[in-house]
């Protein structure tokens, strides 16, 4: 496809610093924290294991109308085996006995999106654009620009149901779609002016559960972290983060927690980092970002040997609720893990769709078959509220 002929010009940048302030101003995407240059540069500078690049699409007047954040990672394919069904494991074992299914090797994976956060954080398109057309041009531009690189798979992630009328256009470019574990959302009731208001809307069983967690966690010393003390506690919280990330069935990448210092420096009070200490030892931490009218839960770290005794993780989840109510936010994005415990707090699943294709046409035909083995983990959706209390 000729972009000049169609009056669209893609510009590629290898660093946020290369993109001028006028481009950011014209795009008007910085209201979303994940498309703000301060956030992007914090990721870029602290995660050298990732190759970052950025696309700006210009219209015929040479005005920017779209932006894409691209991250290239070395992805160990063995890392997805836990997400695959029993049928795949049987096929794999049989194939390896015959010598036709070798051990999976790491590949170069291009991700249009954010490898660390769930949600639509890969492509921004300005209003009053034909978004289906622009999306295809962005996807084609990414493929063309990276065609000479050693990339095996392209992944464009994570789209909510309301976006699929636009993003399903990617099927025309030989992408296959698949669902991943849902993002758990807690919509905040406008009548919740305090954490007690939230508790009062719960059925007795769930309110008792919450109060028990608060009682168990009362021995924890909870502190907001500043730029000054993040560096001091970095070894401790990195160890706790690794404990949690190593238990995860699926991870696109390891997050360098030194990023926290940069995020706190650039985003200030909009970046939240709390530590949880017991007997003068840090036993947990939670992090999150205030993005417009939402609070997005980010990484946590937990000392699992004390988690049951002190209800560390439950306390973190309730603290997210407390923060969101205090700041009069509308929704909490709890992310993709521990869906059942989050649903017991009132969170509901938001389906997410990803699009994937292999660089080579023949291998791409096998991807559709491979995707049929991917299973999302089922969970029991809890209904903790007395009645339909959610108004937004």
N, C-alpha and C positions, 0 to 999 in steps of 0.2 A: 504493500500500500504506500502510495506517495503522500506524505503529509503536506508537502508544498501544494500539490494539486488540490487537496481538500482543505487548504487554508489553515491547517493546524501544524504548529511546529513544536516538537518536544525538545526541551533543554534538560540535560543531565548534569548533576553536581555530585561530587564525591564527598562534600562536607557541607554542613549547614552554614558555615562561615562564608561559603562562596555565593550564597543567595542574598541578594541585596535587600535592604530594608524596604525599598519601593515595591519589590515583588511580594513580600509578606503583606504589605499594606494593601496592595491591589487584590490579593487573594482573599484577604479578610477571614482567614481560617484560624487565627490565633485565639479566638474565643474558646475553641476546643483545646484543652491543655495538651493533648497528644499531638496536635499539629502546631504547637507553639515552639518557636526556635529555641527557647530556653530549655524546654523539656527534651527536645531532640538532641541538642548539643550535649546535654548531661549524659544521655545514653551513649552517644557517639564517643565521647572522650574517655569514658570509663569502662567500655566493653570492647577491647581490642580484638577479642575472639570473633567479632562480627565485622563483616565488610558492609558499611553503610553507603547508600547512595540515594539520591532524590531526583524526582522528575517533576518538572513544571511544564504544563502544556499551554502553549499560546494560541490564541485565536487569530483570525486573519488581520486584525488590527494590532497584532503583537502584544495583546494584553493577556496576562495569565488567567486561565479559567479553571485549572485543575492542578492538584498536587498529589504526588504519591511518595510514600516512604518505603524504601526497599532495604531489606536486610538479607545478606547471604551468609549462611552458616554451614559448618560441617555437621551433618546430621547422621547419628548412628541409627541405622534402620532397625537394629536389634531393640532400640528403645521403644518401638511401637508394638512389639510382639504381645505385650500384656493387654493391649487394646483390641487384639484380634480374637475371633471366636475359637471355640474348641475345634471346629472343623478345619480351620487354618493350621492349628498346631498338629493335628493328625496328618494333614497333607504335607506339612514341613518335615515331620519325622520320617514319613514314608519316603519322601523325595531324597532326604539326606542319606538314608540307607542305600538308595539306588545310586547315590553320587550325582544326582541331577539338581539338587537344591543346596547350593553352597552356603556357607555362613555369610550372613548379610554384612556388607562392608559399608562404612560411612559414605555418604554422598554429599555433593554440593546442592544445597536446597536454597532457592530464592524465595523469600517470603515478602509479599506485598502486604504489609500489616506490621503488627508489633509482636515479636516473639515472646514478650514477657507479660502481655496483658490481653485479656479477651475483649473482643469488641471491634467495631468498625473504625480502626485506627490506621488503615493503610492508604485509602484514597479519599481525597476531598474534592468535590466538584461544586463550583459556584452555582447559585440559584439562577434560574432562567436559562439553563442550558439543556440541551437534549442529552440527558444523562446516559441513556443507553448508547448513543453514538460516542460520547466522550469517553465512557468507560472502555469501549472497544479500542479506541485510539490509544488510550493509556496502556492497555494490556499489550497491544501490538508494538507500541514504542518500547516497552520494557523488553519484549522478546527480541526485537531488532537490535537494541543497544547491547544486549548481553549474549548475542548469538555466538560470538567468538570465545566466550568464557566457558570454563569447565563446569557448567551447571547442568544437573541432571533433571531436576524437578522444579516446577513453578507452583507456588501455593499462594492463593489470594484469599485472605481470611478477614474477619468472621462476620457474616452478614445476618441481620435479623430478618424475620419473616416479611416485614413490610418493605424490605429492599429487594426482594427476590424478583419482582417484575423488571427491575433494572439489571441485576447481576446475572440473571439467567441468560442474558445475552452472551455471556462467556462460553456457553455451550457451543455457540457458532464458531468459536476459536479453538475447539477441540479440548475444552476443559470439562472435567467431570465434577459433579457436585456430590458432597457427602455431609452428613451431620456430625457434629462433635458434641461432647457433653454440654448441656445447656448452662448459660449464665444464670445464676440465681439472683433475682431482683426482689428487693423489699420496697414496696411503694409506701411512703409515709402518709399517714392520715393527717389532714389539716387540723384536726382537733388534738393532736398530740403536741402539747406544749412542754411536756416534761417526760422523763423516762417512766415515771409513775403512771402517767396517762396511757403510755404504751402497754405497761403491765396490766392496767385495769381493763383493757379490751380483750385480754386473753381468757380462754377457758381455764378453769381451776387447775387442771392437770398441768398445763403448760406454764401457768403462773407459778405454781409450786416448784416446777423444774427450774425456772429462771431464778427464783429466790434461793433455791438450794445452791445453785452455781455461784450466785453472788455471795452467799455465806461462806462457801468453801474457799472462794478466792479472796476473802476479806483480809487474809494474811499477806497477800501480795502487796508490794510497794510499787505503785504505778507512777511513772514519770514521763513527761514529754521531753523528747530529746532535742537538744539545740545543736547548732553547727559545731560548737566547741566540744561537746562531749561525745558526738558520734564517732570521732576518730578514736577516742579512748576505748569505747565499747565495741569497736568494729570486729576484733578477733572473736569476742564472745557471741555477738549476734550472727556472724558468718558461720560459726560452728552450729548454731541453732537452726539457721536457714538450711544448711546442708542436711541436717537431720530430717527436716521436712521434705526437702526436694528429693532426697534419696528414696523416700517412701512413695513418691508420686509415680503413677503408672505411665505417665506420658509428660515429657518436658521437651520443649523446642530448644531451650538453651539455659545455661547457667547464668544467673544474674550476679554481676559484681557489685557487692554492697557498698563499695566506695562511691557508687553512683548517688547514694543517699546524701552525702555531703554536698555534692553539686546541686541536687534537687532541692535540698533544704535552703541552700544559699540563693538559688534563683527563684524558687517558688514561695519561700517564706512560710507563712501560716497555712497556705494552701497545700503544703505537703506535710503529712502527719506521720510521726514516728514516735511510738510509745514503747517503753521497756517495762517489763514485769520482773521484779526481783523478789527473792525469798531468802531470808537469812544472809543478806548481803551478797547474793549471787544472782546474776541475770538468768532467769529461767524461761524467758519468752520475750518476743517483741512483735509488734504489728505495725504495718505501714499502710498509707492510703493517700489519695489525692482528691481534693475538692475540685471538681470539673464542672463549672457552671452551677446547675442546681442539683448535681449528683455527688455522692461520695463513693469513690471506687476503692474497694479493698484491694491492696496489693499483697506483697509477700508477708508471711508470718514465720516466726521461728518458735519452736516449742521444745522444752525438755520433757520428753514423753514419760520419763521415769516419775515425774511429779504431776503430770497432766491430770490424772484421775483424782489424785489427792487434793489438788488445788484448783481444779476446773479452769485451767489456764486458757485453753482455746475457747471455751464457752464464754468466759469473761471478755476475751477480746471481741467476740462477735457482739455481745451486748454493749461493749464500749463503742463499737462502730455505730450502733443505733443511737446511743446517747449523744455522740458527736453530731450525727446528722440532725437529730431533733433540736439540739442546742443551736445549730447553725441554720435552722429553718430550711433544710434542703428537702427535695421532693422524693428522691429515690436513692437506694443504696445498691450498687452493683457488687455483689459478694463474690463473683467469679465462679469458676467451674467445679471446684472440689467440694467434698463433704456436703453433698446436696441435701441429704436427709436432715442433718442437724440444722442446716440453714432453713429448710422448709418448716422445721418445728418453731422457728422464730418468726414465721410469716412470709418467708421468701417464696417466690413462685418461679418456675423455670421459664427462661426465654431461649427458644431454639436458636441455634447458630449454624449457619451453613458455610462451608469452605469450598473452594474450587481448586482443582489440581490438574496438572497435565505433565507428561514426560516430554522432554525436549525431542526425543526421537519418536517418529510416528509409529513405528512397529511396537516399541515398548509401551507407547501410550495406550495402545489397544488392550494391553493386559491390565492397565490400571483399573478400568471399570470392574473387571473380575476381582481384582485384589480388594477393591473398596467394599465388595459385598461381604467380606469377612470382618469388617470393622463393626464393633458393637459398642454402643453407649451403655454405660453401667446403669441398670435400673435402680430406682429407689422409691420408697414409699412417700408420697406427697402428704405431708401433715397439714392439718387445718386448725391452727392454734387459736383463732379468734372466735369470740362468742357469736358474731354475726358478720355480715359483709361490711367491714369497717373501712375498706380502702376506697378512697374517693378519687384518686388520681391514677 
